[in-house]
Amino acid sequence: MELAGKRILVTGGAGFIGSELCARLLGRGNNVVCFDNFSSGNEEFIANLRSNPKFTVLRGDMLKQRELKKALKGCQTVIHLAANPDVRLGESDTHVHFEQNVVATYNLLEAMKELKMKELVFASSSVVYGVAKVMPTPEDYGPLLPISLYGASKLACEALISAYSNNFGITSVLMRYANIIGRHAHGVTRDFKKKLEANPAELEILGDGTQTKSYLHLSDCIAGTLLAAEKTASGVEAYNLGSEDKLNVKTIADIVSGEMGLANVEYKFTGKQAWAGDIKVMLLSVEKIKRMGWRPKLNSEEAVRKAVREMLGKE
Ligand SMILES: NC(=O)c1ccc[n+]([C@@H]2O[C@H](COP(=O)([O-])OP(=O)(O)OC[C@H]3O[C@@H](n4cnc5c(N)ncnc54)[C@H](O)[C@@H]3O)[C@@H](O)[C@H]2O)c1
């Protein structure tokens, strides 16, 4: 997939990953259309891009075909990030991921089919592997048995994309991300910061603190995503993207409290499992993307520390 000179639609372009991706594409000279309903996206994340004449922002919803088709007109490539990424939500709301992730992706594929669009990059997730028995987990691991409804929705999206690609000649790149972190990341670092601001003496940690996962900084994520897109010439390819080591949640708590200048914070663990769909250990094999020349610049601990410092305005 040649990205140079293309007009690229970024769905979810006002989100944490999307806004940085839009910035990077504009920096490479692309025309970029950001399509977002601002449900979790933020106008502030893209404010500095607004003055770029090659940047278009369209407020619209993936569930509304008409808005989507309008946004797609004139674009050659789609990078599809729009989703509800809140894994825990599936415990209480069994509909949201089906609608916001699966139906949204189906709508996109239908619109792409009608407009004869041929290039798609999709933000999938490590959670499609479920509780993997092979670590680091390679792309060809199976069977894929997700344990969260979010994971199930991402796997369903991958399946739909694969079938549409086969039937309608779309070249598709499935990016299976580890935990991506940075200044505006959701998840554990933000959660700890918020809790410690409210009570600097005590921190509630979901689970027992031993959950151990791979964390990748946003800058490495964007570089890997663009490289994978450019190296995929046809068909459907899945790529893992993560750092090559993992970090436990208790260490993340130490990093956040340390960077906030807090000492002797009392940690309160909630129990063995953080929530029903949480995967306790995750490490992806990134050999496939490494063979193409990508390497994470930061390991998990460096990535988390940098993200926390960015979040605190220290970097
Ligand atoms: N951040 C991570 O660690 C991580 C890991 C694996 C996969 N992903 C995937 O990467 C993508 C981006 O994640 P993120 O962390 O930037 O999340 P985010 O919530 O910041 O971004 C999602 C964006 O999509 C928009 N959106 C949601 N529903 C929409 C709809 N119906 N129509 C139009 N726009 C809509 C939101 O407003 C938001 O701007 C998601 O697909 C997520 O599942 C993220």
The ligand as a Tripos MOL2 file, in Angstrom:
@<TRIPOS>MOLECULE
LIG
   44    48     1     0     0
SMALL
NO_CHARGES

@<TRIPOS>ATOM
      1 N1         -5.1250    2.4890   23.1160 N.am      1 LIG1
      2 C1         -4.8450    1.2040   23.1280 C.2       1 LIG1
      3 O1         -4.1140    0.7060   24.0000 O.2       1 LIG1
      4 C2         -5.3960    0.2840   22.0710 C.ar      1 LIG1
      5 C3         -5.0000   -1.0540   22.0630 C.ar      1 LIG1
      6 C4         -5.5180   -1.9110   21.0990 C.ar      1 LIG1
      7 C5         -6.3920   -1.4180   20.1380 C.ar      1 LIG1
      8 N2         -6.7840   -0.1160   20.1780 N.ar      1 LIG1
      9 C6         -7.7310    0.3670   19.1600 C.3       1 LIG1
     10 O2         -7.1960    1.5060   18.5410 O.3       1 LIG1
     11 C7         -8.2600    2.3920   18.1780 C.3       1 LIG1
     12 C8         -8.0120    3.7790   18.7480 C.3       1 LIG1
     13 O3         -7.9540    3.6650   20.1640 O.3       1 LIG1
     14 P1         -7.7120    4.9160   21.1110 P.3       1 LIG1
     15 O4         -7.0260    4.4200   22.3110 O.co2     1 LIG1
     16 O5         -7.1430    6.0460   20.3410 O.co2     1 LIG1
     17 O6         -9.2060    5.2370   21.5340 O.3       1 LIG1
     18 P2        -10.0200    6.6160   21.5130 P.3       1 LIG1
     19 O7        -11.2780    6.3730   22.2740 O.co2     1 LIG1
     20 O8         -9.1640    7.7310   21.9730 O.co2     1 LIG1
     21 O9        -10.3290    6.7950   19.9790 O.3       1 LIG1
     22 C9        -11.4700    6.3100   19.3460 C.3       1 LIG1
     23 C10       -12.0400    7.4450   18.5290 C.3       1 LIG1
     24 O10       -13.1610    6.9580   17.7870 O.3       1 LIG1
     25 C11       -14.2130    7.9150   17.8760 C.3       1 LIG1
     26 N3        -15.4720    7.1770   17.6880 N.ar      1 LIG1
     27 C12       -15.9710    6.1990   18.4950 C.ar      1 LIG1
     28 N4        -17.1340    5.7500   18.0000 N.ar      1 LIG1
     29 C13       -17.3640    6.4400   16.8680 C.ar      1 LIG1
     30 C14       -18.4240    6.4350   15.8950 C.ar      1 LIG1
     31 N5        -19.4890    5.6270   16.0280 N.pl3     1 LIG1
     32 N6        -18.3440    7.2710   14.8470 N.ar      1 LIG1
     33 C15       -17.2850    8.1220   14.7070 C.ar      1 LIG1
     34 N7        -16.2670    8.1700   15.5990 N.ar      1 LIG1
     35 C16       -16.3150    7.3540   16.6490 C.ar      1 LIG1
     36 C17       -14.0740    8.5190   19.2650 C.3       1 LIG1
     37 O11       -14.6910    9.7690   19.3970 O.3       1 LIG1
     38 C18       -12.5470    8.6100   19.3830 C.3       1 LIG1
     39 O12       -12.0580    9.8210   18.8460 O.3       1 LIG1
     40 C19        -9.5440    1.7370   18.6730 C.3       1 LIG1
     41 O13       -10.1060    1.0010   17.6170 O.3       1 LIG1
     42 C20        -9.0560    0.7940   19.7540 C.3       1 LIG1
     43 O14        -9.9300   -0.2830   19.9350 O.3       1 LIG1
     44 C21        -6.3020    0.7430   21.1180 C.ar      1 LIG1
@<TRIPOS>BOND
     1     1     2 1
     2     2     3 2
     3     2     4 1
     4     4     5 ar
     5     4    44 ar
     6     5     6 ar
     7     6     7 ar
     8     7     8 ar
     9     8     9 1
    10     8    44 ar
    11     9    10 1
    12     9    42 1
    13    10    11 1
    14    11    12 1
    15    11    40 1
    16    12    13 1
    17    13    14 1
    18    14    15 2
    19    14    16 1
    20    14    17 1
    21    17    18 1
    22    18    19 2
    23    18    20 1
    24    18    21 1
    25    21    22 1
    26    22    23 1
    27    23    24 1
    28    23    38 1
    29    24    25 1
    30    25    26 1
    31    25    36 1
    32    26    27 ar
    33    26    35 ar
    34    27    28 ar
    35    28    29 ar
    36    29    30 ar
    37    29    35 ar
    38    30    31 1
    39    30    32 ar
    40    32    33 ar
    41    33    34 ar
    42    34    35 ar
    43    36    37 1
    44    36    38 1
    45    38    39 1
    46    40    41 1
    47    40    42 1
    48    42    43 1
@<TRIPOS>SUBSTRUCTURE
     1 LIG1         1 GROUP 0 **** ****
